[in-house]
């Protein structure tokens, strides 16, 4: 019996070497939307109270978050954003979107088939009452208008700036290298956000834009209107932001944008890249990039 027992233990040892613990490599994507309600999200629409879903702009239908304007007679600068309940720093984000129908009357011409997902955003609660857009990094989503090229997953920078192509760039919107998506089909977008280091945009598995060092700027939209454009965008607390020019944004909230054109979002998922990097911990993951020792479980 003893030789047989020894042989069994040796075989078990070899199997452990050949099959390391898969739990450390399995990606734990979490869904930010439960498919049935908006309980994990906070709404802020310009010139409306916090968490008022004005005219039922944000809706849930068929497992998707829908931004609709059926009850609107006029857009009236009711720029809206809906924020996920907690901020993140190092993570991957993925989602699908599609535009629907026609733009709401009163929306700006440039907002036709235009929306976005804000990352590294200020919280809903910290927005000024009449603020149009949060200080954030925007993954701008555009739909084709029938003929000309109009890439999607671009970068827009309300109250922010980035390093692009090795230079500090104050351009408000920087175009990606994506193809143009005409029609109302679903488009798959991913982003890799590495704190204050770098951000990458991916569309349908193609990398279309990269930039570094997201940071607060002293102009909200344009350097030519430095200071004044904060007022035009309803940011009554600009004195809180302008002195922070150059401050690297390490983390922030994720928000879906309502900008006058109906749009649907689904499959909104996140992979946290910040976690326990101690291999002795039971919740260690090989894909973590940023260490969080307090998260370790033994």
Buried (B, 14 or more C-beta within 10 A) or exposed (E): EEEEEEEEEEEEEEEEEEEEEEEBEEEEEEEBBEEEEBEEBBBBBBBBEEBEBBBEBBBBEEEBBBBBBEEBEEBBBBBBBBBBEEBBBBBBBBBBBBBBEEBBEBBEEEBBBBBBBBBBBBBBEBBBEBBBBBBBBBBBBBBBEEEEEBBBBBBBBBBBBBBBEEEEBBBBEBBBEBBBBEEBEEBEBBBBBBBBBBBBBBBBEEBBBBBBBBBBBBBBBEEEEBEBBBEEBBBEEBEEBBEBBEEEBBBBBBBBBBBBBBBBBBBBBBBBBBBBBBEEBEBBBEBBBBBBEEBBEE
